[in-house]
Amino acid sequence: MNVRNPIMMLITKPQYEKLLAGGQRNMEPVIKLFGGPITWLVTGIDEAGILWGYGDISQGYVEFGTLCHVSELPTLKCGIGFIERDYYFTHKPGTKYLGLESLSGI
């Protein structure tokens, strides 16, 4: 399953399959989504289609939990534009995301 919004591919089929395999217990980010003040590092998708991962909404801390339903991604807007995917994001093993004040620049 590919997930895209009007401007770009948000989740490719291989990424989607990796997220499904991770479910809600995986702590290793697969993709980075961002827009306006929001940065998400998505780690998995559960059986109901809920995305799990690290969330930063520019409040000075990072949380782990549910982000949104995968069907909502194509319509989400932050600020003046749609949510985007960071094509260059790669997980760095050993990174303690929950200890960070922000996911910006990761």
C-alpha positions in Angstrom: 0.0 0.0 0.0 1.4 3.4 -1.0 0.2 6.5 0.9 0.5 9.8 -0.8 -0.9 13.3 -0.5 -1.3 15.8 -3.5 2.4 16.8 -3.4 4.4 13.6 -2.5 4.6 10.0 -1.6 4.4 9.8 2.2 4.8 6.0 2.7 6.1 3.6 0.0 4.9 0.0 -0.1 8.2 -1.4 1.4 8.1 1.2 4.2 4.4 0.3 4.8 5.3 -3.4 5.1 8.1 -2.6 7.5 5.8 -0.4 9.6 3.2 -3.2 9.7 5.8 -5.7 10.9 6.8 -3.2 13.6 3.3 -2.8 14.9 2.9 -0.6 18.0 5.9 -2.1 19.9 8.7 -1.1 17.5 10.8 1.8 18.8 13.0 2.2 15.7 11.8 4.9 13.3 11.2 4.0 9.7 10.1 7.4 8.3 10.1 11.0 9.3 7.1 13.2 8.6 7.0 16.9 9.2 5.0 20.1 8.6 4.8 23.4 10.5 5.6 22.8 14.1 5.1 19.0 13.9 7.8 16.4 13.5 6.9 12.6 13.6 9.2 9.7 13.5 6.9 6.8 12.6 7.9 3.4 14.0 4.9 1.2 13.2 1.3 0.7 12.2 -1.1 -1.5 14.3 -3.9 -3.8 13.0 -6.4 -0.9 13.1 -4.3 1.3 10.9 -3.1 3.6 13.7 0.4 5.0 13.2 2.8 4.8 16.2 6.0 6.7 16.8 7.7 9.7 18.3 6.0 13.0 18.2 7.3 16.5 18.6 4.8 19.5 18.5 7.4 22.1 19.5 6.6 22.0 23.2 10.1 21.3 24.4 9.8 17.5 24.7 9.3 14.4 22.6 6.5 11.8 23.3 5.9 8.2 22.1 2.5 6.9 21.2 -0.3 7.1 18.6 0.1 9.7 15.9 -3.0 9.4 13.6 -4.8 6.9 11.4 -3.0 6.1 8.2 -6.0 7.1 6.1 -5.8 10.7 7.5 -2.2 11.2 6.3 -3.1 12.4 2.8 -5.3 15.2 4.1 -3.3 16.5 7.0 -2.1 20.1 6.7 0.2 22.0 9.1 0.5 25.7 8.6 0.1 26.5 5.0 1.0 23.1 3.5 0.6 19.4 3.6 2.6 17.0 5.8 5.8 16.0 4.0 8.3 13.1 4.3 12.0 13.6 4.8 13.5 11.6 2.0 16.9 11.7 3.6 16.0 10.6 7.1 17.9 7.5 8.4 17.6 6.1 11.9 20.8 6.4 13.9 21.1 3.3 16.2 21.5 4.2 19.8 19.7 7.5 19.6 17.5 8.2 22.6 14.6 10.1 21.0 12.5 10.4 24.1 15.4 12.2 25.8 15.5 15.0 23.2 13.8 18.4 23.5 13.0 18.4 19.8 13.0 16.1 16.7 13.7 19.1 14.4 17.0 18.6 12.6 17.2 14.9 13.3 
